[in-house]
Amino acid sequence: MRGSHWGPLMPVGLEFSKCTVFDGPPRMVALGFQVSDGTIASDSDGTPLVNDLFDDPAFDMARHEAMEYAAALRRMGEFEPARLGADTMEYTTLPLILKKLRRRFKPA
């Protein structure tokens, strides 16, 4: 989310872990594996047994809801709650701009 916007976490398999639209919604992946005697369990060919836990149709509804919430936040425009508050912005110039324009603001 480039450190400036809120977004719902979306559970995805590794194949879809790249962020695309507006850097969001933020993707979350989960891998499952078993460790025995300090080694990841493997099949008979020595290939590690790793399971991509969110690469499952059971998470389709959660992915759909995450996209709906992300779109709703984006429709709110470039102000809160979609965007982080000025005091939490990481690396944008917004805090400096707001400080410069402070005298122009009037209570709503």
C-alpha positions as CSV (number, residue, x, y, z in Angstrom):
1,M,0.0,0.0,0.0
2,R,3.1,2.2,-0.4
3,G,2.8,3.2,3.3
4,S,0.0,5.7,2.7
5,H,-3.3,3.8,2.5
6,W,-5.3,1.2,4.4
7,G,-6.3,-2.0,2.8
8,P,-7.9,-5.3,3.7
9,L,-5.5,-8.3,3.8
10,M,-6.3,-10.7,0.9
11,P,-5.4,-14.4,1.3
12,V,-3.7,-15.7,-1.9
13,G,-1.6,-18.5,-3.1
14,L,2.1,-17.8,-4.0
15,E,1.2,-17.6,-7.7
16,F,-1.0,-14.5,-7.1
17,S,1.1,-12.8,-4.4
18,K,2.2,-9.9,-6.6
19,C,0.4,-6.6,-5.8
20,T,-1.0,-4.9,-8.9
21,V,-3.9,-2.5,-8.7
22,F,-2.9,0.6,-6.5
23,D,-0.5,-1.8,-4.7
24,G,-3.4,-3.5,-3.1
25,P,-5.2,-5.0,-1.6
26,P,-2.2,-6.2,0.4
27,R,-1.6,-9.9,-0.3
28,M,-1.1,-12.5,2.5
29,V,0.4,-16.0,1.8
30,A,0.7,-19.0,4.1
31,L,2.9,-22.0,3.6
32,G,2.6,-25.2,5.6
33,F,5.4,-27.7,6.1
34,Q,6.4,-30.3,8.7
35,V,9.8,-30.4,10.3
36,S,11.2,-33.6,11.7
37,D,14.6,-33.9,13.3
38,G,15.5,-30.4,12.0
39,T,14.6,-31.2,8.4
40,I,11.6,-30.3,6.3
41,A,9.7,-33.5,5.5
42,S,10.2,-34.7,1.9
43,D,8.6,-37.2,-0.5
44,S,10.4,-40.3,-1.7
45,D,12.3,-38.3,-4.4
46,G,13.6,-35.8,-1.8
47,T,11.3,-33.0,-2.9
48,P,10.2,-30.9,0.2
49,L,6.6,-31.3,1.1
50,V,5.4,-27.7,1.2
51,N,1.7,-26.8,1.1
52,D,0.4,-23.4,-0.3
53,L,-2.4,-23.1,2.3
54,F,-4.3,-20.2,0.7
55,D,-4.2,-21.7,-2.8
56,D,-7.6,-23.2,-2.1
57,P,-11.1,-22.4,-3.4
58,A,-12.3,-22.2,0.2
59,F,-10.7,-18.7,0.3
60,D,-12.4,-17.4,-2.8
61,M,-15.1,-15.6,-0.8
62,A,-12.5,-14.0,1.4
63,R,-10.6,-12.8,-1.7
64,H,-13.8,-11.5,-3.2
65,E,-14.7,-9.6,0.0
66,A,-11.2,-8.1,0.2
67,M,-11.5,-6.8,-3.3
68,E,-14.9,-5.3,-2.5
69,Y,-13.6,-3.6,0.6
70,A,-10.5,-2.3,-1.2
71,A,-12.7,-0.8,-4.0
72,A,-15.0,0.8,-1.5
73,L,-12.0,2.4,0.3
74,R,-10.6,3.7,-3.0
75,R,-13.9,5.2,-3.9
76,M,-13.6,7.4,-0.8
77,G,-10.9,9.4,-2.5
78,E,-7.6,10.7,-1.3
79,F,-8.6,11.4,2.3
80,E,-9.2,9.4,5.5
81,P,-10.3,6.6,6.1
82,A,-8.8,5.3,2.8
83,R,-5.6,7.2,3.3
84,L,-3.6,7.1,6.5
85,G,-3.7,10.1,8.7
86,A,-1.1,12.8,8.2
87,D,0.7,11.9,11.4
88,T,1.3,8.3,10.2
89,M,2.3,8.9,6.6
90,E,5.8,7.3,6.1
91,Y,7.5,8.9,3.2
92,T,5.3,11.4,1.5
93,T,5.4,15.1,1.6
94,L,1.9,15.4,2.8
95,P,2.8,16.3,6.4
96,L,5.0,19.2,5.2
97,I,2.3,20.4,2.8
98,L,-0.4,20.3,5.6
99,K,1.9,22.3,7.9
100,K,2.5,24.9,5.2
101,L,-1.3,25.3,4.6
102,R,-2.4,25.1,8.2
103,R,-3.4,28.7,8.4
104,R,-5.9,28.3,5.6
105,F,-7.9,25.5,7.3
106,K,-11.1,26.4,9.1
107,P,-13.2,24.2,11.3
108,A,-16.0,22.4,9.4
